[in-house]
Amino acid sequence: MRKLKTNKALLKRIKITGKKKILKRALHQSHFNAKESGNKTRQKRKTSEISSADRKKIKQILPNI
């Protein structure tokens, strides 16, 4: 049986904590932020936890976690 490979593109976009929580950065934060309110840009700086439905999909893509 061949080795299972991790998806490196996904692994670079998420962070896995010690208690196996999966964190992600906010979307649409790189440019075109001048028209948004300051409150929205501050919210984009924070990391957020991935939902349980998405966590199941990620565990299929990243088998060694």
mmCIF file of the N, C-alpha and C atoms, coordinates in Angstrom:
data_MODEL
# 
_entry.id   MODEL 
# 
loop_
_atom_site.group_PDB 
_atom_site.id 
_atom_site.type_symbol 
_atom_site.label_atom_id 
_atom_site.label_alt_id 
_atom_site.label_comp_id 
_atom_site.label_asym_id 
_atom_site.label_entity_id 
_atom_site.label_seq_id 
_atom_site.pdbx_PDB_ins_code 
_atom_site.Cartn_x 
_atom_site.Cartn_y 
_atom_site.Cartn_z 
_atom_site.occupancy 
_atom_site.B_iso_or_equiv 
_atom_site.pdbx_formal_charge 
_atom_site.auth_seq_id 
_atom_site.auth_comp_id 
_atom_site.auth_asym_id 
_atom_site.auth_atom_id 
_atom_site.pdbx_PDB_model_num 
ATOM 1   N N  . MET A 1 1  ? 0.841   -1.180 0.000  1.00 0.00 ? 1  MET A N  1 
ATOM 2   C CA . MET A 1 1  ? 0.000   0.000  0.000  1.00 0.00 ? 1  MET A CA 1 
ATOM 3   C C  . MET A 1 1  ? 0.889   1.248  0.000  1.00 0.00 ? 1  MET A C  1 
ATOM 4   N N  . ARG A 1 2  ? 0.537   2.235  -0.805 1.00 0.00 ? 2  ARG A N  1 
ATOM 5   C CA . ARG A 1 2  ? 1.383   3.414  -0.913 1.00 0.00 ? 2  ARG A CA 1 
ATOM 6   C C  . ARG A 1 2  ? 1.137   4.392  0.235  1.00 0.00 ? 2  ARG A C  1 
ATOM 7   N N  . LYS A 1 3  ? 2.099   5.276  0.448  1.00 0.00 ? 3  LYS A N  1 
ATOM 8   C CA . LYS A 1 3  ? 1.995   6.254  1.518  1.00 0.00 ? 3  LYS A CA 1 
ATOM 9   C C  . LYS A 1 3  ? 0.959   7.314  1.158  1.00 0.00 ? 3  LYS A C  1 
ATOM 10  N N  . LEU A 1 4  ? 0.249   7.797  2.147  1.00 0.00 ? 4  LEU A N  1 
ATOM 11  C CA . LEU A 1 4  ? -0.695  8.883  1.939  1.00 0.00 ? 4  LEU A CA 1 
ATOM 12  C C  . LEU A 1 4  ? 0.060   10.199 2.004  1.00 0.00 ? 4  LEU A C  1 
ATOM 13  N N  . LYS A 1 5  ? -0.164  11.051 1.034  1.00 0.00 ? 5  LYS A N  1 
ATOM 14  C CA . LYS A 1 5  ? 0.525   12.331 0.981  1.00 0.00 ? 5  LYS A CA 1 
ATOM 15  C C  . LYS A 1 5  ? -0.384  13.438 1.500  1.00 0.00 ? 5  LYS A C  1 
ATOM 16  N N  . THR A 1 6  ? 0.213   14.384 2.225  1.00 0.00 ? 6  THR A N  1 
ATOM 17  C CA . THR A 1 6  ? -0.552  15.531 2.693  1.00 0.00 ? 6  THR A CA 1 
ATOM 18  C C  . THR A 1 6  ? -0.619  16.564 1.593  1.00 0.00 ? 6  THR A C  1 
ATOM 19  N N  . ASN A 1 7  ? -1.703  17.319 1.574  1.00 0.00 ? 7  ASN A N  1 
ATOM 20  C CA . ASN A 1 7  ? -1.882  18.394 0.614  1.00 0.00 ? 7  ASN A CA 1 
ATOM 21  C C  . ASN A 1 7  ? -1.145  19.621 1.153  1.00 0.00 ? 7  ASN A C  1 
ATOM 22  N N  . LYS A 1 8  ? 0.010   19.926 0.574  1.00 0.00 ? 8  LYS A N  1 
ATOM 23  C CA . LYS A 1 8  ? 0.864   20.994 1.082  1.00 0.00 ? 8  LYS A CA 1 
ATOM 24  C C  . LYS A 1 8  ? 0.237   22.376 0.884  1.00 0.00 ? 8  LYS A C  1 
ATOM 25  N N  . ALA A 1 9  ? -0.581  22.559 -0.157 1.00 0.00 ? 9  ALA A N  1 
ATOM 26  C CA . ALA A 1 9  ? -1.215  23.851 -0.385 1.00 0.00 ? 9  ALA A CA 1 
ATOM 27  C C  . ALA A 1 9  ? -2.174  24.183 0.751  1.00 0.00 ? 9  ALA A C  1 
ATOM 28  N N  . LEU A 1 10 ? -2.913  23.185 1.216  1.00 0.00 ? 10 LEU A N  1 
ATOM 29  C CA . LEU A 1 10 ? -3.830  23.410 2.333  1.00 0.00 ? 10 LEU A CA 1 
ATOM 30  C C  . LEU A 1 10 ? -3.077  23.557 3.641  1.00 0.00 ? 10 LEU A C  1 
ATOM 31  N N  . LEU A 1 11 ? -2.023  22.816 3.808  1.00 0.00 ? 11 LEU A N  1 
ATOM 32  C CA . LEU A 1 11 ? -1.254  22.852 5.051  1.00 0.00 ? 11 LEU A CA 1 
ATOM 33  C C  . LEU A 1 11 ? -0.620  24.226 5.278  1.00 0.00 ? 11 LEU A C  1 
ATOM 34  N N  . LYS A 1 12 ? -0.296  24.951 4.190  1.00 0.00 ? 12 LYS A N  1 
ATOM 35  C CA . LYS A 1 12 ? 0.280   26.285 4.315  1.00 0.00 ? 12 LYS A CA 1 
ATOM 36  C C  . LYS A 1 12 ? -0.762  27.330 4.700  1.00 0.00 ? 12 LYS A C  1 
ATOM 37  N N  . ARG A 1 13 ? -2.027  27.058 4.469  1.00 0.00 ? 13 ARG A N  1 
ATOM 38  C CA . ARG A 1 13 ? -3.081  28.036 4.707  1.00 0.00 ? 13 ARG A CA 1 
ATOM 39  C C  . ARG A 1 13 ? -3.759  27.895 6.064  1.00 0.00 ? 13 ARG A C  1 
ATOM 40  N N  . ILE A 1 14 ? -3.468  26.842 6.792  1.00 0.00 ? 14 ILE A N  1 
ATOM 41  C CA . ILE A 1 14 ? -4.104  26.632 8.086  1.00 0.00 ? 14 ILE A CA 1 
ATOM 42  C C  . ILE A 1 14 ? -3.040  26.437 9.155  1.00 0.00 ? 14 ILE A C  1 
ATOM 43  N N  . LYS A 1 15 ? -3.468  26.545 10.407 1.00 0.00 ? 15 LYS A N  1 
ATOM 44  C CA . LYS A 1 15 ? -2.585  26.285 11.538 1.00 0.00 ? 15 LYS A CA 1 
ATOM 45  C C  . LYS A 1 15 ? -3.287  25.292 12.444 1.00 0.00 ? 15 LYS A C  1 
ATOM 46  N N  . ILE A 1 16 ? -2.563  24.282 12.894 1.00 0.00 ? 16 ILE A N  1 
ATOM 47  C CA . ILE A 1 16 ? -3.121  23.271 13.764 1.00 0.00 ? 16 ILE A CA 1 
ATOM 48  C C  . ILE A 1 16 ? -2.517  23.459 15.156 1.00 0.00 ? 16 ILE A C  1 
ATOM 49  N N  . THR A 1 17 ? -3.377  23.638 16.142 1.00 0.00 ? 17 THR A N  1 
ATOM 50  C CA . THR A 1 17 ? -2.911  23.895 17.499 1.00 0.00 ? 17 THR A CA 1 
ATOM 51  C C  . THR A 1 17 ? -2.569  22.581 18.189 1.00 0.00 ? 17 THR A C  1 
ATOM 52  N N  . GLY A 1 18 ? -2.118  22.683 19.419 1.00 0.00 ? 18 GLY A N  1 
ATOM 53  C CA . GLY A 1 18 ? -1.758  21.495 20.179 1.00 0.00 ? 18 GLY A CA 1 
ATOM 54  C C  . GLY A 1 18 ? -2.939  20.616 20.519 1.00 0.00 ? 18 GLY A C  1 
ATOM 55  N N  . LYS A 1 19 ? -4.117  21.216 20.656 1.00 0.00 ? 19 LYS A N  1 
ATOM 56  C CA . LYS A 1 19 ? -5.329  20.449 20.951 1.00 0.00 ? 19 LYS A CA 1 
ATOM 57  C C  . LYS A 1 19 ? -6.096  20.091 19.692 1.00 0.00 ? 19 LYS A C  1 
ATOM 58  N N  . LYS A 1 20 ? -5.407  20.124 18.544 1.00 0.00 ? 20 LYS A N  1 
ATOM 59  C CA . LYS A 1 20 ? -5.947  19.721 17.233 1.00 0.00 ? 20 LYS A CA 1 
ATOM 60  C C  . LYS A 1 20 ? -7.063  20.626 16.727 1.00 0.00 ? 20 LYS A C  1 
ATOM 61  N N  . LYS A 1 21 ? -7.084  21.890 17.175 1.00 0.00 ? 21 LYS A N  1 
ATOM 62  C CA . LYS A 1 21 ? -7.994  22.853 16.572 1.00 0.00 ? 21 LYS A CA 1 
ATOM 63  C C  . LYS A 1 21 ? -7.381  23.320 15.266 1.00 0.00 ? 21 LYS A C  1 
ATOM 64  N N  . ILE A 1 22 ? -8.225  23.630 14.291 1.00 0.00 ? 22 ILE A N  1 
ATOM 65  C CA . ILE A 1 22 ? -7.749  24.088 12.987 1.00 0.00 ? 22 ILE A CA 1 
ATOM 66  C C  . ILE A 1 22 ? -8.134  25.550 12.829 1.00 0.00 ? 22 ILE A C  1 
ATOM 67  N N  . LEU A 1 23 ? -7.130  26.416 12.678 1.00 0.00 ? 23 LEU A N  1 
ATOM 68  C CA . LEU A 1 23 ? -7.350  27.844 12.560 1.00 0.00 ? 23 LEU A CA 1 
ATOM 69  C C  . LEU A 1 23 ? -7.045  28.303 11.149 1.00 0.00 ? 23 LEU A C  1 
ATOM 70  N N  . LYS A 1 24 ? -7.762  29.351 10.694 1.00 0.00 ? 24 LYS A N  1 
ATOM 71  C CA . LYS A 1 24 ? -7.525  29.902 9.366  1.00 0.00 ? 24 LYS A CA 1 
ATOM 72  C C  . LYS A 1 24 ? -7.531  31.418 9.435  1.00 0.00 ? 24 LYS A C  1 
ATOM 73  N N  . ARG A 1 25 ? -6.903  32.034 8.459  1.00 0.00 ? 25 ARG A N  1 
ATOM 74  C CA . ARG A 1 25 ? -6.900  33.489 8.355  1.00 0.00 ? 25 ARG A CA 1 
ATOM 75  C C  . ARG A 1 25 ? -8.182  33.950 7.676  1.00 0.00 ? 25 ARG A C  1 
ATOM 76  N N  . ALA A 1 26 ? -8.501  35.231 7.835  1.00 0.00 ? 26 ALA A N  1 
ATOM 77  C CA . ALA A 1 26 ? -9.689  35.790 7.204  1.00 0.00 ? 26 ALA A CA 1 
ATOM 78  C C  . ALA A 1 26 ? -9.479  35.925 5.702  1.00 0.00 ? 26 ALA A C  1 
ATOM 79  N N  . LEU A 1 27 ? -10.550 35.865 4.950  1.00 0.00 ? 27 LEU A N  1 
ATOM 80  C CA . LEU A 1 27 ? -10.485 35.982 3.501  1.00 0.00 ? 27 LEU A CA 1 
ATOM 81  C C  . LEU A 1 27 ? -10.471 37.448 3.073  1.00 0.00 ? 27 LEU A C  1 
ATOM 82  N N  . HIS A 1 28 ? -10.012 37.699 1.853  1.00 0.00 ? 28 HIS A N  1 
ATOM 83  C CA . HIS A 1 28 ? -10.055 39.023 1.198  1.00 0.00 ? 28 HIS A CA 1 
ATOM 84  C C  . HIS A 1 28 ? -9.356  40.100 2.016  1.00 0.00 ? 28 HIS A C  1 
ATOM 85  N N  . GLN A 1 29 ? -8.140  39.845 2.482  1.00 0.00 ? 29 GLN A N  1 
ATOM 86  C CA . GLN A 1 29 ? -7.461  40.833 3.308  1.00 0.00 ? 29 GLN A CA 1 
ATOM 87  C C  . GLN A 1 29 ? -6.223  41.417 2.648  1.00 0.00 ? 29 GLN A C  1 
ATOM 88  N N  . SER A 1 30 ? -5.935  41.022 1.421  1.00 0.00 ? 30 SER A N  1 
ATOM 89  C CA . SER A 1 30 ? -4.674  41.460 0.840  1.00 0.00 ? 30 SER A CA 1 
ATOM 90  C C  . SER A 1 30 ? -4.751  42.868 0.244  1.00 0.00 ? 30 SER A C  1 
ATOM 91  N N  . HIS A 1 31 ? -5.777  43.177 -0.541 1.00 0.00 ? 31 HIS A N  1 
ATOM 92  C CA . HIS A 1 31 ? -5.869  44.509 -1.139 1.00 0.00 ? 31 HIS A CA 1 
ATOM 93  C C  . HIS A 1 31 ? -7.332  44.876 -1.355 1.00 0.00 ? 31 HIS A C  1 
ATOM 94  N N  . PHE A 1 32 ? -7.571  46.092 -1.842 1.00 0.00 ? 32 PHE A N  1 
ATOM 95  C CA . PHE A 1 32 ? -8.909  46.676 -1.998 1.00 0.00 ? 32 PHE A CA 1 
ATOM 96  C C  . PHE A 1 32 ? -9.606  46.840 -0.651 1.00 0.00 ? 32 PHE A C  1 
ATOM 97  N N  . ASN A 1 33 ? -8.861  47.231 0.365  1.00 0.00 ? 33 ASN A N  1 
ATOM 98  C CA . ASN A 1 33 ? -9.442  47.389 1.691  1.00 0.00 ? 33 ASN A CA 1 
ATOM 99  C C  . ASN A 1 33 ? -9.743  48.840 2.045  1.00 0.00 ? 33 ASN A C  1 
ATOM 100 N N  . ALA A 1 34 ? -9.455  49.778 1.154  1.00 0.00 ? 34 ALA A N  1 
ATOM 101 C CA . ALA A 1 34 ? -9.659  51.189 1.463  1.00 0.00 ? 34 ALA A CA 1 
ATOM 102 C C  . ALA A 1 34 ? -11.141 51.534 1.561  1.00 0.00 ? 34 ALA A C  1 
ATOM 103 N N  . LYS A 1 35 ? -11.977 50.843 0.816  1.00 0.00 ? 35 LYS A N  1 
ATOM 104 C CA . LYS A 1 35 ? -13.407 51.162 0.826  1.00 0.00 ? 35 LYS A CA 1 
ATOM 105 C C  . LYS A 1 35 ? -14.142 50.538 2.013  1.00 0.00 ? 35 LYS A C  1 
ATOM 106 N N  . GLU A 1 36 ? -13.496 49.660 2.746  1.00 0.00 ? 36 GLU A N  1 
ATOM 107 C CA . GLU A 1 36 ? -14.162 48.998 3.869  1.00 0.00 ? 36 GLU A CA 1 
ATOM 108 C C  . GLU A 1 36 ? -13.991 49.813 5.148  1.00 0.00 ? 36 GLU A C  1 
ATOM 109 N N  . SER A 1 37 ? -14.867 49.566 6.087  1.00 0.00 ? 37 SER A N  1 
ATOM 110 C CA . SER A 1 37 ? -14.792 50.280 7.352  1.00 0.00 ? 37 SER A CA 1 
ATOM 111 C C  . SER A 1 37 ? -13.599 49.775 8.171  1.00 0.00 ? 37 SER A C  1 
ATOM 112 N N  . GLY A 1 38 ? -13.176 50.586 9.118  1.00 0.00 ? 38 GLY A N  1 
ATOM 113 C CA . GLY A 1 38 ? -12.062 50.195 9.962  1.00 0.00 ? 38 GLY A CA 1 
ATOM 114 C C  . GLY A 1 38 ? -12.390 48.988 10.816 1.00 0.00 ? 38 GLY A C  1 
ATOM 115 N N  . ASN A 1 39 ? -13.647 48.868 11.203 1.00 0.00 ? 39 ASN A N  1 
ATOM 116 C CA . ASN A 1 39 ? -14.062 47.738 12.022 1.00 0.00 ? 39 ASN A CA 1 
ATOM 117 C C  . ASN A 1 39 ? -13.898 46.429 11.255 1.00 0.00 ? 39 ASN A C  1 
ATOM 118 N N  . LYS A 1 40 ? -14.225 46.452 9.977  1.00 0.00 ? 40 LYS A N  1 
ATOM 119 C CA . LYS A 1 40 ? -14.118 45.241 9.168  1.00 0.00 ? 40 LYS A CA 1 
ATOM 120 C C  . LYS A 1 40 ? -12.660 44.863 8.925  1.00 0.00 ? 40 LYS A C  1 
ATOM 121 N N  . THR A 1 41 ? -11.791 45.845 8.725  1.00 0.00 ? 41 THR A N  1 
ATOM 122 C CA . THR A 1 41 ? -10.385 45.527 8.506  1.00 0.00 ? 41 THR A CA 1 
ATOM 123 C C  . THR A 1 41 ? -9.737  44.986 9.776  1.00 0.00 ? 41 THR A C  1 
ATOM 124 N N  . ARG A 1 42 ? -10.161 45.460 10.935 1.00 0.00 ? 42 ARG A N  1 
ATOM 125 C CA . ARG A 1 42 ? -9.633  44.923 12.193 1.00 0.00 ? 42 ARG A CA 1 
ATOM 126 C C  . ARG A 1 42 ? -10.101 43.493 12.422 1.00 0.00 ? 42 ARG A C  1 
ATOM 127 N N  . GLN A 1 43 ? -11.310 43.176 12.002 1.00 0.00 ? 43 GLN A N  1 
ATOM 128 C CA . GLN A 1 43 ? -11.803 41.811 12.133 1.00 0.00 ? 43 GLN A CA 1 
ATOM 129 C C  . GLN A 1 43 ? -11.028 40.852 11.242 1.00 0.00 ? 43 GLN A C  1 
ATOM 130 N N  . LYS A 1 44 ? -10.546 41.339 10.117 1.00 0.00 ? 44 LYS A N  1 
ATOM 131 C CA . LYS A 1 44 ? -9.804  40.480 9.191  1.00 0.00 ? 44 LYS A CA 1 
ATOM 132 C C  . LYS A 1 44 ? -8.424  40.102 9.718  1.00 0.00 ? 44 LYS A C  1 
ATOM 133 N N  . ARG A 1 45 ? -7.903  40.837 10.682 1.00 0.00 ? 45 ARG A N  1 
ATOM 134 C CA . ARG A 1 45 ? -6.579  40.522 11.218 1.00 0.00 ? 45 ARG A CA 1 
ATOM 135 C C  . ARG A 1 45 ? -6.593  39.278 12.097 1.00 0.00 ? 45 ARG A C  1 
ATOM 136 N N  . LYS A 1 46 ? -7.748  38.902 12.603 1.00 0.00 ? 46 LYS A N  1 
ATOM 137 C CA . LYS A 1 46 ? -7.836  37.800 13.549 1.00 0.00 ? 46 LYS A CA 1 
ATOM 138 C C  . LYS A 1 46 ? -7.941  36.463 12.826 1.00 0.00 ? 46 LYS A C  1 
ATOM 139 N N  . THR A 1 47 ? -7.502  35.424 13.502 1.00 0.00 ? 47 THR A N  1 
ATOM 140 C CA . THR A 1 47 ? -7.697  34.080 12.982 1.00 0.00 ? 47 THR A CA 1 
ATOM 141 C C  . THR A 1 47 ? -8.996  33.534 13.546 1.00 0.00 ? 47 THR A C  1 
ATOM 142 N N  . SER A 1 48 ? -9.618  32.621 12.815 1.00 0.00 ? 48 SER A N  1 
ATOM 143 C CA . SER A 1 48 ? -10.867 32.035 13.271 1.00 0.00 ? 48 SER A CA 1 
ATOM 144 C C  . SER A 1 48 ? -10.780 30.521 13.155 1.00 0.00 ? 48 SER A C  1 
ATOM 145 N N  . GLU A 1 49 ? -11.596 29.853 13.954 1.00 0.00 ? 49 GLU A N  1 
ATOM 146 C CA . GLU A 1 49 ? -11.598 28.399 13.951 1.00 0.00 ? 49 GLU A CA 1 
ATOM 147 C C  . GLU A 1 49 ? -12.502 27.893 12.835 1.00 0.00 ? 49 GLU A C  1 
ATOM 148 N N  . ILE A 1 50 ? -12.127 26.783 12.240 1.00 0.00 ? 50 ILE A N  1 
ATOM 149 C CA . ILE A 1 50 ? -12.885 26.203 11.139 1.00 0.00 ? 50 ILE A CA 1 
ATOM 150 C C  . ILE A 1 50 ? -14.070 25.432 11.699 1.00 0.00 ? 50 ILE A C  1 
ATOM 151 N N  . SER A 1 51 ? -15.200 25.457 10.991 1.00 0.00 ? 51 SER A N  1 
ATOM 152 C CA . SER A 1 51 ? -16.406 24.779 11.451 1.00 0.00 ? 51 SER A CA 1 
ATOM 153 C C  . SER A 1 51 ? -16.222 23.264 11.438 1.00 0.00 ? 51 SER A C  1 
ATOM 154 N N  . SER A 1 52 ? -17.103 22.578 12.126 1.00 0.00 ? 52 SER A N  1 
ATOM 155 C CA . SER A 1 52 ? -16.971 21.124 12.247 1.00 0.00 ? 52 SER A CA 1 
ATOM 156 C C  . SER A 1 52 ? -17.210 20.416 10.915 1.00 0.00 ? 52 SER A C  1 
ATOM 157 N N  . ALA A 1 53 ? -18.074 20.969 10.073 1.00 0.00 ? 53 ALA A N  1 
ATOM 158 C CA . ALA A 1 53 ? -18.317 20.360 8.771  1.00 0.00 ? 53 ALA A CA 1 
ATOM 159 C C  . ALA A 1 53 ? -17.075 20.434 7.887  1.00 0.00 ? 53 ALA A C  1 
ATOM 160 N N  . ASP A 1 54 ? -16.376 21.570 7.929  1.00 0.00 ? 54 ASP A N  1 
ATOM 161 C CA . ASP A 1 54 ? -15.152 21.717 7.151  1.00 0.00 ? 54 ASP A CA 1 
ATOM 162 C C  . ASP A 1 54 ? -14.008 20.917 7.749  1.00 0.00 ? 54 ASP A C  1 
ATOM 163 N N  . ARG A 1 55 ? -14.024 20.708 9.063  1.00 0.00 ? 55 ARG A N  1 
ATOM 164 C CA . ARG A 1 55 ? -12.974 19.947 9.724  1.00 0.00 ? 55 ARG A CA 1 
ATOM 165 C C  . ARG A 1 55 ? -12.944 18.503 9.223  1.00 0.00 ? 55 ARG A C  1 
ATOM 166 N N  . LYS A 1 56 ? -14.102 17.926 8.950  1.00 0.00 ? 56 LYS A N  1 
ATOM 167 C CA . LYS A 1 56 ? -14.160 16.562 8.433  1.00 0.00 ? 56 LYS A CA 1 
ATOM 168 C C  . LYS A 1 56 ? -13.531 16.469 7.044  1.00 0.00 ? 56 LYS A C  1 
ATOM 169 N N  . LYS A 1 57 ? -13.776 17.491 6.209  1.00 0.00 ? 57 LYS A N  1 
ATOM 170 C CA . LYS A 1 57 ? -13.200 17.500 4.865  1.00 0.00 ? 57 LYS A CA 1 
ATOM 171 C C  . LYS A 1 57 ? -11.685 17.662 4.913  1.00 0.00 ? 57 LYS A C  1 
ATOM 172 N N  . ILE A 1 58 ? -11.223 18.501 5.833  1.00 0.00 ? 58 ILE A N  1 
ATOM 173 C CA . ILE A 1 58 ? -9.784  18.746 5.946  1.00 0.00 ? 58 ILE A CA 1 
ATOM 174 C C  . ILE A 1 58 ? -9.061  17.498 6.434  1.00 0.00 ? 58 ILE A C  1 
ATOM 175 N N  . LYS A 1 59 ? -9.669  16.743 7.339  1.00 0.00 ? 59 LYS A N  1 
ATOM 176 C CA . LYS A 1 59 ? -9.032  15.527 7.828  1.00 0.00 ? 59 LYS A CA 1 
ATOM 177 C C  . LYS A 1 59 ? -8.915  14.466 6.739  1.00 0.00 ? 59 LYS A C  1 
ATOM 178 N N  . GLN A 1 60 ? -9.783  14.514 5.737  1.00 0.00 ? 60 GLN A N  1 
ATOM 179 C CA . GLN A 1 60 ? -9.635  13.609 4.602  1.00 0.00 ? 60 GLN A CA 1 
ATOM 180 C C  . GLN A 1 60 ? -8.469  14.026 3.718  1.00 0.00 ? 60 GLN A C  1 
ATOM 181 N N  . ILE A 1 61 ? -8.286  15.334 3.548  1.00 0.00 ? 61 ILE A N  1 
ATOM 182 C CA . ILE A 1 61 ? -7.212  15.826 2.697  1.00 0.00 ? 61 ILE A CA 1 
ATOM 183 C C  . ILE A 1 61 ? -5.855  15.701 3.393  1.00 0.00 ? 61 ILE A C  1 
ATOM 184 N N  . LEU A 1 62 ? -5.839  15.919 4.712  1.00 0.00 ? 62 LEU A N  1 
ATOM 185 C CA . LEU A 1 62 ? -4.607  15.823 5.498  1.00 0.00 ? 62 LEU A CA 1 
ATOM 186 C C  . LEU A 1 62 ? -4.702  14.589 6.395  1.00 0.00 ? 62 LEU A C  1 
ATOM 187 N N  . PRO A 1 63 ? -4.328  13.430 5.919  1.00 0.00 ? 63 PRO A N  1 
ATOM 188 C CA . PRO A 1 63 ? -4.540  12.197 6.671  1.00 0.00 ? 63 PRO A CA 1 
ATOM 189 C C  . PRO A 1 63 ? -3.628  12.029 7.880  1.00 0.00 ? 63 PRO A C  1 
ATOM 190 N N  . ASN A 1 64 ? -2.495  12.694 7.921  1.00 0.00 ? 64 ASN A N  1 
ATOM 191 C CA . ASN A 1 64 ? -1.516  12.457 8.980  1.00 0.00 ? 64 ASN A CA 1 
ATOM 192 C C  . ASN A 1 64 ? -1.666  13.418 10.157 1.00 0.00 ? 64 ASN A C  1 
ATOM 193 N N  . ILE A 1 65 ? -2.809  14.034 10.294 1.00 0.00 ? 65 ILE A N  1 
ATOM 194 C CA . ILE A 1 65 ? -3.024  15.003 11.375 1.00 0.00 ? 65 ILE A CA 1 
ATOM 195 C C  . ILE A 1 65 ? -3.954  14.425 12.411 1.00 0.00 ? 65 ILE A C  1 
# 
